């Protein structure tokens, strides 16, 4: 992220966070009290502070926004739910895992970046998540099931990694050392 263009970061926040805000503001006037639900899609990575990854930052913001909405909209009888999926077999996972292979191309970000070596290691580590990824259809089916639950939980997790849950419990200073060792 240190070498990413600000416009690129702005686009990611615009889609992941401000997109959710816009959808809520557009449809909130038509939601009925006591029978409506807003479901926000977060990520199991929302707790992690990782180099090269603005995605968890945006999902952390989505989580906090959804929790504030949940508290506000309870007064109108509208449920706000957070879904924290783990790895999903989407283009995002494929792009991250293929970044290391792009080093030979002149337009590849890693070719231009000063932090090429740790970035390459990060891409290889991320590629290991592909085998445990759920299909988008399975995740959508899970979310559809939640949408009909008359008494939904505040937060649901699907396909979450024990390794990531444990990493989130490690103090930041120690986690920073672990990540630096892995990426060095």
N, C-alpha and C positions, 0 to 999 in steps of 0.2 A: 504494500500500500504506500510505502514511502516514496516510490518512484512512479506510482500510477497517476495519470492525469486527473485533475480535480473533476473534470466533466464525466469521466468514467465512474468515479465514486458517486457523484451526484445522480447519475442514471440509476445506479444500483439502489440508492436510498429512495429515489423517486418511485421505482417499481415496488420494492419490498415494503416500504413504510408508507410513503405518501399515497401510493395506490390504494392501500387498505383504508387510509383516512378518507380519500375521495369516495370510495365505494360506500363506506358507512354514512357519510354525509348525504350522499345521493339517495340512499334507500331508507335511511332512518325515518323520514316522514311517513313512509307507507307501512312501517312495521306496526303490528297490532300489539297492544299490551297483553301480557300474560300468555301469549301463544307464539311469540317470535323468538328467533335465536340468531345470533351473529357468531360465526365460527371463524376464528383467526388461525392461520397456519403459521406456526413458528418453526422451530427446529431443535433437535436435541443439542445442537452445537451452540445454542444461544448463551450458555453459561461460560463458554470457552473464550479465551483471549488468545487468538492464534495469529502468527505472522502471515502475511499475504492474503488474508481472508476478511474482506469487509462484510461478507454474508452473515457471520454470526453477530456482528454489530447491529445490522439491520433487524435481525430476528430478535435480539435483545430489546430493541426499541419497540418492536411489534408486541412483544410480551407485556412490556410495561404499559403501553397504550391500551391493550386489551384489558388489563387488570383495572385500569382507571375507568374505562368504559363499563366494565362489569359492575363496578361500584355505583357509577352514576345511573346506569340503565336499570338496575334492580328496582329503583323507585317507580319505573314504568312497567315492571314485570317482564322486561326483556332480558333473556339469558345471553351472556357473552361467554364463549367457550374457547379455550386454547387447545390446539392439537400440536404436539411436538413429535413429528415423525423423525425417524432416523434416516439412514441412506435410502433414497428413492432412485430408481433407475431412470434418471432424466438426463437431458443434455448437459446440465450443470456438472453432474458427476463425471460424465465422459470428458467434458472440456478440461476440468481440473486434472484428471488422470492423464490426459494426452499432452499437457503442457511441457513435460520433460522431453517428449518426442519431437517437439517443435523447435528445439534448439538449433537445428541446422538451417532453418528457414530465416531469411533476413528480416522478415517482418514479425517474427515471434517475440513476445515480450521478454522472455528469458535471455534472448540474444543481446538485447539492449540494456538489460538491468545490470547494475553493479553487484547485486547480491545473487548472482546466477547459481552458484553452487548450493546454498541452502534452499533456494527456490526449487531446484531440480530434485533435491532429496524430498522436499515437501510434496511435490507432484507424485513421486514414486510411492510415498506413504499413503497419500490420498487414493491412489489407484487400488490399494488393497481393500478399500471399502466396497468396491464394485460387487464382489461375490455375495455380500450380505444385503445388497440393496433389494428393496421390495418393488414390485411393479406399481406403476401409478394407479392401475385399476384396483389393486388390493387396498391401497391407501384411500382411494376415492370411495370404495365400498365401506371401509371403516368409518369414514367421515359421514357418509350417508346414514349409517346406523346411528351415529350420534345425533344427527339432525332430527330424528324421530323420538329420541328418548325424552319422556316427559319431565324427568328430573336429572339433567345432565350434571356431570362433575365440572369443576372449574377448569381442570387441565387433564388431558389424555395424552398418553405416550404410546407410540407404535413403533416397533422395530428399533427400540433404543439400545445402545451399546453399553454394556456394563463398564467397559474400559473408559468411555467418555463420561459416564456418571461418576466414576471414581476419580477421574482427572479433574472434574469440576470441584471436588472436595479438597484438592491439594492447594495449599496457600500459593498465591501468585508468584512470590519470589522463588519458591522451590520448583513450581511448574515451569517458570521461565528458564531455570537451569536445565531442567529435563529436556525441554524443547530445543534449547541451544545445543545440548549434547547430541540429540537425535539428528539435528540438521547440520551439524559440523562434520 
